[in-house]
Amino acid sequence: MSALTDARTATARSGGPLHGLTWLVWRRNRTAFLLLAAVTVVVCGYCLYHRAGVLEFVAQYGNDDSHAEKFDQIYKPVFDRMYALSSLPTLLGIFLGAPLIAGEQEHGTVRLATTQSVPRTRWIAATVALPLLAVLVSTTLMSLAFTALWSPASRLVNYGDWFGGTVFDITGPLPVALALFLTSCGIAVGMLVRRVVPAMLLTLVAATGTSFALDYLRPRLATPHTATGPASGDFPDIPAAAINFDQWLGTADGRLLGWGTCVDAKSEPACLSDLGVVHKIVEYFSFDQMAVMQWRGTGVLLVPTVLIVAFIVQWTRRRPL
């Protein structure tokens, strides 16, 4: 009776910012939307509150990794709590995306919704668009808030490691794209499976696979720079805030050997000479490559997101729910 009442009320309702189908989608999923809004407010407020202290520290000591240990003693708990944002896209996919259509199918209310006076295309458009819009707005705000907290102390947080995964994945546009992708995956999986709990489990599997795929993709989003030095010295220095990606030994004939090739030799210089090593090479990612890499990763995620949403619309238009 609740679904019937909601559907009839949605048909009659025409005023306010949310009306008709949009209001129905809001009402059916209002707990998830309100919880997401509350999390957004808490995260943004937390970041802005602690940003004042971070700015004060940077003003006194500078954004210099030589003070990273002192910074870590004070602000490590703050950033450790914020790293929980890395799991938010997965939670959105599981708890918002997967039950969205699967819940309606499981309880039989989807048939009622799709037999009202509005076309099925309008119904699925409202059902998918409002949750994705909520995800877009909330994750954008949280990403902006955390980026504002992290960026003044980029060389202090995690001792300047912006590439390792956590900071890279929850700043800039990447967390927004990842949240949209996993939410749309959850919606599609729920639509196909037609049961909430299996859909949630499969969405978790998809999110885990996506995490491994992003770890594999991250170093391939840009070409690392190269610093070369003589074999007789140490490995060459790299710019401040750069991430040391790999090290090699270069021979005169162009071969690359692992950096530890002669580490266990009785005489490292003699070993290097016997192998014909003439260079020590460091591959690194500079800090100014971070934004480019994040936007490329965002593009990689948005393309399948659009395809998944298009698939959801086409499937619901042509097949029985």
C-alpha positions as a printed NumPy array, in Angstrom:
array([[  0.   ,   0.   ,   0.   ],
       [  2.894,   2.347,   0.687],
       [  4.199,   2.068,  -2.88 ],
       [  0.702,   2.589,  -4.278],
       [  0.201,   5.648,  -2.088],
       [  3.609,   7.049,  -3.09 ],
       [  2.91 ,   6.524,  -6.768],
       [ -0.51 ,   8.154,  -6.628],
       [  0.79 ,  11.037,  -4.559],
       [  3.701,  11.533,  -6.989],
       [  1.276,  11.639,  -9.9  ],
       [ -0.808,  14.307,  -8.197],
       [  2.045,  16.331,  -6.789],
       [  3.218,  19.155,  -9.039],
       [  4.586,  21.917,  -6.818],
       [  7.961,  22.487,  -5.13 ],
       [ 11.481,  21.848,  -6.401],
       [ 10.805,  18.097,  -6.419],
       [  7.605,  16.923,  -8.036],
       [  6.177,  14.004,  -9.91 ],
       [  8.639,  11.194, -10.523],
       [ 11.52 ,  13.141,  -9.018],
       [  9.634,  13.481,  -5.768],
       [  8.762,   9.773,  -5.845],
       [ 12.428,   8.78 ,  -6.261],
       [ 13.352,  11.141,  -3.431],
       [ 10.686,   9.726,  -1.132],
       [ 11.565,   6.103,  -1.822],
       [ 15.295,   6.71 ,  -1.185],
       [ 15.19 ,   9.631,   1.222],
       [ 17.058,   7.791,   4.002],
       [ 20.084,   7.232,   1.762],
       [ 19.947,  10.793,   0.415],
       [ 19.691,  12.351,   3.867],
       [ 22.525,  10.187,   5.196],
       [ 24.709,  11.18 ,   2.244],
       [ 23.895,  14.857,   2.864],
       [ 24.78 ,  14.489,   6.549],
       [ 28.109,  12.822,   5.731],
       [ 28.873,  15.603,   3.261],
       [ 28.21 ,  18.315,   5.835],
       [ 30.308,  16.554,   8.498],
       [ 33.254,  15.906,   6.162],
       [ 33.284,  19.446,   4.757],
       [ 32.991,  20.978,   8.219],
       [ 35.763,  18.731,   9.584],
       [ 38.122,  19.618,   6.738],
       [ 37.481,  23.35 ,   6.965],
       [ 37.869,  23.299,  10.751],
       [ 41.297,  21.619,  10.635],
       [ 42.462,  23.577,   7.604],
       [ 43.058,  26.618,   9.812],
       [ 45.531,  24.624,  11.934],
       [ 47.261,  23.208,   8.866],
       [ 47.678,  26.691,   7.404],
       [ 49.101,  27.917,  10.704],
       [ 51.629,  25.062,  10.774],
       [ 52.665,  25.722,   7.169],
       [ 53.009,  29.445,   7.876],
       [ 55.361,  28.67 ,  10.765],
       [ 57.41 ,  25.794,   9.339],
       [ 56.714,  25.813,   5.602],
       [ 55.464,  23.094,   3.279],
       [ 58.758,  21.237,   3.476],
       [ 59.219,  17.506,   3.963],
       [ 61.982,  18.176,   6.477],
       [ 59.176,  19.011,   8.929],
       [ 56.982,  16.07 ,   7.905],
       [ 57.689,  14.113,  11.089],
       [ 56.589,  16.987,  13.315],
       [ 53.513,  17.518,  11.159],
       [ 52.725,  13.811,  11.35 ],
       [ 52.8  ,  13.856,  15.137],
       [ 50.094,  16.526,  15.206],
       [ 47.894,  15.892,  12.171],
       [ 48.254,  12.198,  11.37 ],
       [ 44.988,  11.312,  13.19 ],
       [ 43.166,  14.021,  11.23 ],
       [ 44.25 ,  12.688,   7.855],
       [ 43.88 ,   9.046,   8.896],
       [ 40.195,   9.718,   9.563],
       [ 39.793,  11.432,   6.209],
       [ 41.347,   8.49 ,   4.356],
       [ 38.058,   6.706,   5.04 ],
       [ 36.763,   8.74 ,   2.071],
       [ 38.531,   6.246,  -0.185],
       [ 35.812,   3.7  ,   0.683],
       [ 32.922,   6.105,   0.004],
       [ 32.506,   5.274,  -3.734],
       [ 32.254,   1.579,  -2.841],
       [ 29.652,   2.275,  -0.151],
       [ 27.628,   4.395,  -2.561],
       [ 27.645,   1.621,  -5.125],
       [ 26.591,  -0.994,  -2.566],
       [ 24.032,   0.882,  -0.475],
       [ 22.654,   3.439,  -2.933],
       [ 23.166,   1.989,  -6.397],
       [ 22.511,  -1.752,  -5.919],
       [ 19.131,  -1.481,  -4.119],
       [ 17.802,   1.334,  -6.308],
       [ 16.027,  -0.787,  -8.928],
       [ 16.614,  -4.221,  -7.378],
       [ 14.603,  -3.206,  -4.32 ],
       [ 11.657,  -2.161,  -6.488],
       [ 11.894,  -5.419,  -8.443],
       [ 12.189,  -7.562,  -5.331],
       [  9.097,  -6.028,  -3.748],
       [  7.12 ,  -5.885,  -6.973],
       [  6.622,  -2.115,  -6.832],
       [  8.503,  -1.521, -10.089],
       [  5.5  ,  -2.809, -12.049],
       [  3.263,  -0.284, -10.387],
       [  5.688,   2.559, -11.051],
       [  6.087,   1.669, -14.716],
       [  2.343,   1.342, -15.357],
       [  1.487,   4.887, -14.327],
       [  0.617,   7.615, -16.816],
       [  4.271,   8.5  , -17.528],
       [  6.458,   6.751, -20.103],
       [  8.935,   4.184, -18.842],
       [ 11.819,   6.273, -20.215],
       [ 10.848,   9.155, -17.953],
       [ 10.602,   6.815, -14.989],
       [ 14.074,   5.327, -15.469],
       [ 15.551,   8.751, -16.226],
       [ 14.264,  10.119, -12.921],
       [ 15.223,   6.948, -11.041],
       [ 18.824,   7.085, -12.241],
       [ 19.403,  10.836, -12.606],
       [ 18.502,  11.95 ,  -9.078],
       [ 20.837,   9.494,  -7.254],
       [ 23.682,  10.226,  -9.677],
       [ 23.126,  13.962,  -9.22 ],
       [ 23.226,  13.535,  -5.448],
       [ 26.449,  11.53 ,  -5.75 ],
       [ 27.957,  14.137,  -8.09 ],
       [ 27.205,  17.061,  -5.778],
       [ 28.186,  15.368,  -2.512],
       [ 31.438,  13.81 ,  -3.715],
       [ 32.447,  17.032,  -5.465],
       [ 31.979,  19.   ,  -2.248],
       [ 33.882,  16.44 ,  -0.174],
       [ 36.708,  16.248,  -2.693],
       [ 37.018,  20.037,  -2.743],
       [ 37.023,  20.139,   1.062],
       [ 39.703,  17.474,   1.455],
       [ 41.799,  18.975,  -1.351],
       [ 41.639,  22.326,   0.463],
       [ 42.866,  20.601,   3.632],
       [ 45.643,  18.625,   1.943],
       [ 47.044,  20.989,  -0.707],
       [ 48.701,  23.559,   1.638],
       [ 50.648,  20.68 ,   3.252],
       [ 51.112,  18.436,   0.224],
       [ 54.792,  17.777,   1.062],
       [ 54.018,  17.08 ,   4.722],
       [ 51.08 ,  14.673,   4.485],
       [ 52.343,  11.082,   4.173],
       [ 55.838,  12.585,   3.927],
       [ 54.905,  14.006,   0.54 ],
       [ 53.649,  10.734,  -0.981],
       [ 50.796,  11.915,  -3.221],
       [ 51.123,   8.946,  -5.581],
       [ 50.647,   6.016,  -3.228],
       [ 46.905,   5.74 ,  -3.718],
       [ 44.989,   7.299,  -0.848],
       [ 45.684,  10.987,  -1.489],
       [ 45.645,  10.494,  -5.243],
       [ 42.257,   8.766,  -5.136],
       [ 40.381,  11.217,  -2.876],
       [ 41.514,  14.569,  -4.266],
       [ 40.602,  16.346,  -7.473],
       [ 38.015,  14.912,  -9.886],
       [ 38.944,  11.246,  -9.487],
       [ 36.769,  10.381,  -6.446],
       [ 33.765,  11.984,  -8.143],
       [ 34.219,   9.892, -11.287],
       [ 34.839,   6.733,  -9.254],
       [ 31.686,   7.296,  -7.176],
       [ 29.574,   7.856, -10.294],
       [ 31.038,   4.75 , -11.914],
       [ 30.448,   2.424,  -8.953],
       [ 26.971,   3.823,  -8.297],
       [ 25.974,   3.249, -11.92 ],
       [ 27.536,  -0.238, -11.721],
       [ 25.433,  -0.958,  -8.638],
       [ 22.261,   0.214, -10.38 ],
       [ 22.977,  -1.952, -13.428],
       [ 23.866,  -5.019, -11.375],
       [ 20.723,  -4.637,  -9.27 ],
       [ 18.585,  -4.252, -12.375],
       [ 19.97 ,  -7.485, -13.842],
       [ 20.096,  -9.568, -10.649],
       [ 16.688,  -8.346,  -9.358],
       [ 17.6  ,  -9.121,  -5.736],
       [ 19.097,  -6.63 ,  -3.318],
       [ 21.551,  -8.74 ,  -1.294],
       [ 23.132, -10.556,  -4.278],
       [ 23.336,  -7.224,  -6.103],
       [ 25.162,  -5.657,  -3.161],
       [ 27.635,  -8.538,  -3.003],
       [ 28.313,  -8.387,  -6.74 ],
       [ 28.774,  -4.624,  -6.534],
       [ 31.353,  -5.172,  -3.797],
       [ 33.177,  -7.593,  -6.105],
       [ 33.044,  -5.016,  -8.918],
       [ 34.379,  -2.312,  -6.583],
       [ 37.254,  -4.557,  -5.484],
       [ 38.15 ,  -5.29 ,  -9.089],
       [ 37.988,  -1.595,  -9.917],
       [ 40.384,  -0.834,  -7.057],
       [ 42.942,  -3.317,  -8.397],
       [ 42.464,  -1.95 , -11.916],
       [ 43.108,   1.615, -10.741],
       [ 46.256,   0.534,  -8.901],
       [ 47.46 ,  -1.013, -12.149],
       [ 46.401,   1.986, -14.227],
       [ 47.772,   4.766, -12.01 ],
       [ 51.456,   4.633, -13.095],
       [ 50.331,   4.348, -16.722],
       [ 48.375,   7.6  , -16.714],
       [ 51.519,   9.585, -17.542],
       [ 55.018,   8.982, -18.807],
       [ 57.579,   9.234, -15.995],
       [ 60.434,  11.676, -16.27 ],
       [ 64.013,  10.39 , -16.294],
       [ 67.078,  11.594, -14.409],
       [ 70.458,  10.152, -15.435],
       [ 73.773,  10.166, -13.59 ],
       [ 77.177,   8.481, -13.913],
       [ 77.588,   4.881, -12.778],
       [ 80.382,   5.89 , -10.438],
       [ 78.147,   8.051,  -8.257],
       [ 74.876,   7.696,  -6.412],
       [ 71.534,   7.622,  -8.152],
       [ 70.709,  11.156,  -9.323],
       [ 68.513,  13.445,  -7.252],
       [ 64.98 ,  14.176,  -8.381],
       [ 62.951,  17.395,  -7.916],
       [ 61.255,  18.197,  -4.647],
       [ 57.778,  16.638,  -4.25 ],
       [ 58.529,  14.166,  -7.068],
       [ 57.804,  10.469,  -6.589],
       [ 60.62 ,   8.003,  -7.218],
       [ 58.934,   5.428,  -9.448],
       [ 61.81 ,   3.149, -10.462],
       [ 65.591,   2.934, -10.718],
       [ 67.752,   1.315, -13.359],
       [ 71.32 ,   0.688, -14.35 ],
       [ 71.996,   1.632, -17.982],
       [ 74.676,  -0.066, -20.077],
       [ 76.635,   1.39 , -22.98 ],
       [ 74.662,  -0.732, -25.452],
       [ 71.311,   0.568, -24.169],
       [ 70.267,  -2.278, -21.892],
       [ 68.509,  -1.577, -18.603],
       [ 69.397,  -3.654, -15.55 ],
       [ 67.707,  -3.732, -12.168],
       [ 69.053,  -1.227,  -9.663],
       [ 70.121,  -4.033,  -7.277],
       [ 72.07 ,  -6.036,  -9.856],
       [ 75.453,  -5.479,  -8.205],
       [ 74.341,  -4.821,  -4.631],
       [ 75.586,  -8.197,  -3.345],
       [ 78.806,  -8.21 ,  -5.365],
       [ 82.149,  -8.191,  -3.512],
       [ 83.097,  -5.056,  -5.418],
       [ 80.169,  -3.083,  -6.763],
       [ 82.324,  -0.826,  -9.036],
       [ 84.023,  -3.879, -10.568],
       [ 80.641,  -5.559, -11.089],
       [ 79.228,  -2.475, -12.796],
       [ 82.297,  -2.235, -15.001],
       [ 82.122,  -5.89 , -16.019],
       [ 78.465,  -5.472, -17.03 ],
       [ 79.216,  -2.329, -19.005],
       [ 77.061,  -0.087, -16.817],
       [ 77.657,   3.58 , -17.582],
       [ 74.573,   5.275, -16.121],
       [ 72.377,   5.224, -13.069],
       [ 68.82 ,   6.155, -14.023],
       [ 65.839,   7.25 , -11.948],
       [ 62.283,   7.346, -13.299],
       [ 60.008,   9.728, -11.405],
       [ 56.658,  11.469, -11.531],
       [ 56.796,  15.195, -10.855],
       [ 54.15 ,  16.867,  -8.721],
       [ 52.807,  18.865, -11.668],
       [ 51.83 ,  15.584, -13.35 ],
       [ 49.348,  14.739, -10.606],
       [ 46.44 ,  16.801, -11.979],
       [ 46.958,  15.49 , -15.51 ],
       [ 47.001,  11.908, -14.253],
       [ 43.845,  12.425, -12.211],
       [ 41.947,  13.941, -15.137],
       [ 43.015,  11.094, -17.397],
       [ 41.852,   8.597, -14.802],
       [ 38.583,  10.53 , -14.559],
       [ 38.1  ,  10.213, -18.305],
       [ 38.794,   6.489, -18.148],
       [ 36.029,   6.105, -15.538],
       [ 33.472,   8.465, -17.079],
       [ 33.382,   6.713, -20.451],
       [ 32.148,   3.372, -19.04 ],
       [ 29.843,   5.267, -16.669],
       [ 28.062,   6.865, -19.623],
       [ 27.887,   3.49 , -21.378],
       [ 26.441,   1.8  , -18.285],
       [ 23.772,   4.468, -17.852],
       [ 22.866,   4.179, -21.539],
       [ 22.621,   0.399, -21.103],
       [ 20.318,   0.808, -18.093],
       [ 17.991,   3.094, -20.058],
       [ 17.896,   0.813, -23.106],
       [ 17.376,  -2.34 , -21.026],
       [ 14.473,  -0.879, -19.051],
       [ 12.835,   0.482, -22.195],
       [ 12.852,  -2.799, -24.103],
       [ 12.635,  -5.556, -21.506],
       [ 10.122,  -6.357, -18.789],
       [ 11.091,  -5.389, -15.266]])
